[in-house]
Amino acid sequence: MTETRETESILEAVALIDRGLGDISERNLVPSTEVADLLLDVRTLLTRVEALSAN
């Protein structure tokens, strides 16, 4: 059960990164706030995986 949640969270993180990279690749310059937002989203997803693993 935990492995399934971990897998779902990881897939969610990968999908988020893919969407972010798709948006970024269309621009010449990327504002630092957008990069920070993307990194914070990834961090949130990964810490959720860590919290689920601890339970």
GUTORRO-993805 format. One record per atom (N, C-alpha, C): residue number from 1; residue in one letter; atom name; x, y, z. Coordinates in pm, whole numbers, plus 50000, padded with zeros to 5 digits. Example, Ala and Ser with C-alpha at 12.3 -4.5 7.8 and 13.67 -1.06 7.14 Angstrom:
BEGIN
atom i->1 | aa->a | at->N | px->51319 | py->49431 | pz->50780;
atom i->1 | aa->a | at->CA | px->51230 | py->49550 | pz->50780;
atom i->1 | aa->a | at->C | px->51320 | py->49670 | pz->50780;
atom i->2 | aa->s | at->N | px->51285 | py->49775 | pz->50708;
atom i->2 | aa->s | at->CA | px->51367 | py->49894 | pz->50714;
atom i->2 | aa->s | at->C | px->51290 | py->50003 | pz->50787;
***
This chain:
BEGIN
atom i->1 | aa->m | at->N | px->50082 | py->49882 | pz->50000;
atom i->1 | aa->m | at->CA | px->50000 | py->50000 | pz->50000;
atom i->1 | aa->m | at->C | px->50087 | py->50126 | pz->50000;
atom i->2 | aa->t | at->N | px->50189 | py->50129 | pz->50085;
atom i->2 | aa->t | at->CA | px->50278 | py->50244 | pz->50092;
atom i->2 | aa->t | at->C | px->50355 | py->50259 | pz->49962;
atom i->3 | aa->e | at->N | px->50399 | py->50146 | pz->49905;
atom i->3 | aa->e | at->CA | px->50474 | py->50152 | pz->49780;
atom i->3 | aa->e | at->C | px->50387 | py->50209 | pz->49668;
atom i->4 | aa->t | at->N | px->50258 | py->50177 | pz->49669;
atom i->4 | aa->t | at->CA | px->50167 | py->50230 | pz->49569;
atom i->4 | aa->t | at->C | px->50156 | py->50381 | pz->49582;
atom i->5 | aa->r | at->N | px->50143 | py->50430 | pz->49704;
atom i->5 | aa->r | at->CA | px->50136 | py->50574 | pz->49727;
atom i->5 | aa->r | at->C | px->50266 | py->50642 | pz->49687;
atom i->6 | aa->e | at->N | px->50377 | py->50580 | pz->49720;
atom i->6 | aa->e | at->CA | px->50507 | py->50636 | pz->49681;
atom i->6 | aa->e | at->C | px->50518 | py->50644 | pz->49530;
atom i->7 | aa->t | at->N | px->50477 | py->50539 | pz->49463;
atom i->7 | aa->t | at->CA | px->50482 | py->50536 | pz->49318;
atom i->7 | aa->t | at->C | px->50392 | py->50644 | pz->49259;
atom i->8 | aa->e | at->N | px->50271 | py->50658 | pz->49314;
atom i->8 | aa->e | at->CA | px->50179 | py->50762 | pz->49265;
atom i->8 | aa->e | at->C | px->50238 | py->50900 | pz->49286;
atom i->9 | aa->s | at->N | px->50299 | py->50924 | pz->49401;
atom i->9 | aa->s | at->CA | px->50358 | py->51054 | pz->49429;
atom i->9 | aa->s | at->C | px->50475 | py->51084 | pz->49338;
atom i->10 | aa->i | at->N | px->50554 | py->50982 | pz->49313;
atom i->10 | aa->i | at->CA | px->50668 | py->51001 | pz->49224;
atom i->10 | aa->i | at->C | px->50619 | py->51029 | pz->49082;
atom i->11 | aa->l | at->N | px->50518 | py->50956 | pz->49038;
atom i->11 | aa->l | at->CA | px->50463 | py->50981 | pz->48904;
atom i->11 | aa->l | at->C | px->50402 | py->51120 | pz->48897;
atom i->12 | aa->e | at->N | px->50340 | py->51164 | pz->49005;
atom i->12 | aa->e | at->CA | px->50285 | py->51299 | pz->49011;
atom i->12 | aa->e | at->C | px->50396 | py->51404 | pz->49001;
atom i->13 | aa->a | at->N | px->50508 | py->51378 | pz->49069;
atom i->13 | aa->a | at->CA | px->50622 | py->51470 | pz->49064;
atom i->13 | aa->a | at->C | px->50680 | py->51475 | pz->48923;
atom i->14 | aa->v | at->N | px->50693 | py->51362 | pz->48859;
atom i->14 | aa->v | at->CA | px->50745 | py->51357 | pz->48723;
atom i->14 | aa->v | at->C | px->50652 | py->51432 | pz->48627;
atom i->15 | aa->a | at->N | px->50522 | py->51413 | pz->48643;
atom i->15 | aa->a | at->CA | px->50426 | py->51483 | pz->48557;
atom i->15 | aa->a | at->C | px->50435 | py->51634 | pz->48579;
atom i->16 | aa->l | at->N | px->50450 | py->51675 | pz->48703;
atom i->16 | aa->l | at->CA | px->50464 | py->51818 | pz->48734;
atom i->16 | aa->l | at->C | px->50590 | py->51875 | pz->48669;
atom i->17 | aa->i | at->N | px->50698 | py->51802 | pz->48679;
atom i->17 | aa->i | at->CA | px->50825 | py->51846 | pz->48618;
atom i->17 | aa->i | at->C | px->50810 | py->51853 | pz->48466;
atom i->18 | aa->d | at->N | px->50747 | py->51754 | pz->48408;
atom i->18 | aa->d | at->CA | px->50727 | py->51753 | pz->48263;
atom i->18 | aa->d | at->C | px->50645 | py->51873 | pz->48217;
atom i->19 | aa->r | at->N | px->50538 | py->51904 | pz->48291;
atom i->19 | aa->r | at->CA | px->50458 | py->52021 | pz->48255;
atom i->19 | aa->r | at->C | px->50540 | py->52148 | pz->48268;
atom i->20 | aa->g | at->N | px->50616 | py->52160 | pz->48376;
atom i->20 | aa->g | at->CA | px->50699 | py->52278 | pz->48397;
atom i->20 | aa->g | at->C | px->50804 | py->52294 | pz->48290;
atom i->21 | aa->l | at->N | px->50867 | py->52184 | pz->48253;
atom i->21 | aa->l | at->CA | px->50969 | py->52190 | pz->48148;
atom i->21 | aa->l | at->C | px->50908 | py->52227 | pz->48014;
atom i->22 | aa->g | at->N | px->50788 | py->52180 | pz->47988;
atom i->22 | aa->g | at->CA | px->50720 | py->52215 | pz->47864;
atom i->22 | aa->g | at->C | px->50692 | py->52364 | pz->47857;
atom i->23 | aa->d | at->N | px->50648 | py->52421 | pz->47968;
atom i->23 | aa->d | at->CA | px->50621 | py->52565 | pz->47972;
atom i->23 | aa->d | at->C | px->50750 | py->52645 | pz->47959;
atom i->24 | aa->i | at->N | px->50854 | py->52599 | pz->48025;
atom i->24 | aa->i | at->CA | px->50981 | py->52671 | pz->48026;
atom i->24 | aa->i | at->C | px->51048 | py->52668 | pz->47889;
atom i->25 | aa->s | at->N | px->51039 | py->52556 | pz->47820;
atom i->25 | aa->s | at->CA | px->51110 | py->52541 | pz->47693;
atom i->25 | aa->s | at->C | px->51058 | py->52636 | pz->47585;
atom i->26 | aa->e | at->N | px->50939 | py->52689 | pz->47602;
atom i->26 | aa->e | at->CA | px->50881 | py->52781 | pz->47504;
atom i->26 | aa->e | at->C | px->50930 | py->52924 | pz->47524;
atom i->27 | aa->r | at->N | px->51008 | py->52950 | pz->47626;
atom i->27 | aa->r | at->CA | px->51052 | py->53086 | pz->47658;
atom i->27 | aa->r | at->C | px->51203 | py->53100 | pz->47647;
atom i->28 | aa->n | at->N | px->51245 | py->53219 | pz->47617;
atom i->28 | aa->n | at->CA | px->51389 | py->53248 | pz->47616;
atom i->28 | aa->n | at->C | px->51441 | py->53269 | pz->47756;
atom i->29 | aa->l | at->N | px->51365 | py->53340 | pz->47837;
atom i->29 | aa->l | at->CA | px->51404 | py->53368 | pz->47975;
atom i->29 | aa->l | at->C | px->51296 | py->53316 | pz->48068;
atom i->30 | aa->v | at->N | px->51338 | py->53264 | pz->48179;
atom i->30 | aa->v | at->CA | px->51245 | py->53212 | pz->48277;
atom i->30 | aa->v | at->C | px->51262 | py->53292 | pz->48406;
atom i->31 | aa->p | at->N | px->51155 | py->53355 | pz->48454;
atom i->31 | aa->p | at->CA | px->51165 | py->53429 | pz->48579;
atom i->31 | aa->p | at->C | px->51203 | py->53337 | pz->48695;
atom i->32 | aa->s | at->N | px->51285 | py->53387 | pz->48782;
atom i->32 | aa->s | at->CA | px->51330 | py->53305 | pz->48896;
atom i->32 | aa->s | at->C | px->51214 | py->53263 | pz->48984;
atom i->33 | aa->t | at->N | px->51107 | py->53341 | pz->48989;
atom i->33 | aa->t | at->CA | px->50992 | py->53303 | pz->49071;
atom i->33 | aa->t | at->C | px->50926 | py->53177 | pz->49017;
atom i->34 | aa->e | at->N | px->50924 | py->53161 | pz->48885;
atom i->34 | aa->e | at->CA | px->50865 | py->53040 | pz->48828;
atom i->34 | aa->e | at->C | px->50952 | py->52918 | pz->48857;
atom i->35 | aa->v | at->N | px->51081 | py->52933 | pz->48852;
atom i->35 | aa->v | at->CA | px->51171 | py->52823 | pz->48885;
atom i->35 | aa->v | at->C | px->51154 | py->52787 | pz->49032;
atom i->36 | aa->a | at->N | px->51148 | py->52887 | pz->49118;
atom i->36 | aa->a | at->CA | px->51131 | py->52863 | pz->49261;
atom i->36 | aa->a | at->C | px->50998 | py->52792 | pz->49288;
atom i->37 | aa->d | at->N | px->50891 | py->52836 | pz->49221;
atom i->37 | aa->d | at->CA | px->50761 | py->52771 | pz->49238;
atom i->37 | aa->d | at->C | px->50766 | py->52625 | pz->49197;
atom i->38 | aa->l | at->N | px->50831 | py->52597 | pz->49086;
atom i->38 | aa->l | at->CA | px->50843 | py->52459 | pz->49038;
atom i->38 | aa->l | at->C | px->50921 | py->52374 | pz->49138;
atom i->39 | aa->l | at->N | px->51032 | py->52428 | pz->49187;
atom i->39 | aa->l | at->CA | px->51112 | py->52353 | pz->49284;
atom i->39 | aa->l | at->C | px->51036 | py->52330 | pz->49414;
atom i->40 | aa->l | at->N | px->50960 | py->52429 | pz->49458;
atom i->40 | aa->l | at->CA | px->50880 | py->52413 | pz->49579;
atom i->40 | aa->l | at->C | px->50771 | py->52308 | pz->49560;
atom i->41 | aa->d | at->N | px->50710 | py->52304 | pz->49442;
atom i->41 | aa->d | at->CA | px->50610 | py->52201 | pz->49414;
atom i->41 | aa->d | at->C | px->50672 | py->52061 | pz->49418;
atom i->42 | aa->v | at->N | px->50788 | py->52047 | pz->49359;
atom i->42 | aa->v | at->CA | px->50857 | py->51918 | pz->49360;
atom i->42 | aa->v | at->C | px->50895 | py->51880 | pz->49503;
atom i->43 | aa->r | at->N | px->50945 | py->51976 | pz->49578;
atom i->43 | aa->r | at->CA | px->50982 | py->51951 | pz->49718;
atom i->43 | aa->r | at->C | px->50861 | py->51904 | pz->49799;
atom i->44 | aa->t | at->N | px->50748 | py->51970 | pz->49778;
atom i->44 | aa->t | at->CA | px->50625 | py->51932 | pz->49849;
atom i->44 | aa->t | at->C | px->50586 | py->51789 | pz->49818;
atom i->45 | aa->l | at->N | px->50590 | py->51753 | pz->49691;
atom i->45 | aa->l | at->CA | px->50555 | py->51616 | pz->49652;
atom i->45 | aa->l | at->C | px->50650 | py->51514 | pz->49713;
atom i->46 | aa->l | at->N | px->50778 | py->51546 | pz->49710;
atom i->46 | aa->l | at->CA | px->50877 | py->51450 | pz->49762;
atom i->46 | aa->l | at->C | px->50872 | py->51438 | pz->49914;
atom i->47 | aa->t | at->N | px->50843 | py->51548 | pz->49984;
atom i->47 | aa->t | at->CA | px->50831 | py->51537 | pz->50130;
atom i->47 | aa->t | at->C | px->50705 | py->51460 | pz->50168;
atom i->48 | aa->r | at->N | px->50604 | py->51467 | pz->50082;
atom i->48 | aa->r | at->CA | px->50484 | py->51386 | pz->50107;
atom i->48 | aa->r | at->C | px->50518 | py->51239 | pz->50095;
atom i->49 | aa->v | at->N | px->50602 | py->51203 | pz->49998;
atom i->49 | aa->v | at->CA | px->50647 | py->51063 | pz->49984;
atom i->49 | aa->v | at->C | px->50723 | py->51022 | pz->50109;
atom i->50 | aa->e | at->N | px->50811 | py->51110 | pz->50158;
atom i->50 | aa->e | at->CA | px->50888 | py->51079 | pz->50277;
atom i->50 | aa->e | at->C | px->50798 | py->51058 | pz->50398;
atom i->51 | aa->a | at->N | px->50698 | py->51145 | pz->50414;
atom i->51 | aa->a | at->CA | px->50605 | py->51134 | pz->50527;
atom i->51 | aa->a | at->C | px->50525 | py->51004 | pz->50519;
atom i->52 | aa->l | at->N | px->50483 | py->50966 | pz->50399;
atom i->52 | aa->l | at->CA | px->50409 | py->50842 | pz->50383;
atom i->52 | aa->l | at->C | px->50496 | py->50721 | pz->50413;
atom i->53 | aa->s | at->N | px->50622 | py->50730 | pz->50378;
atom i->53 | aa->s | at->CA | px->50714 | py->50619 | pz->50403;
atom i->53 | aa->s | at->C | px->50740 | py->50600 | pz->50552;
atom i->54 | aa->a | at->N | px->50734 | py->50710 | pz->50628;
atom i->54 | aa->a | at->CA | px->50760 | py->50704 | pz->50771;
atom i->54 | aa->a | at->C | px->50645 | py->50639 | pz->50848;
atom i->55 | aa->n | at->N | px->50525 | py->50642 | pz->50787;
atom i->55 | aa->n | at->CA | px->50407 | py->50585 | pz->50856;
atom i->55 | aa->n | at->C | px->50399 | py->50438 | pz->50843;
***
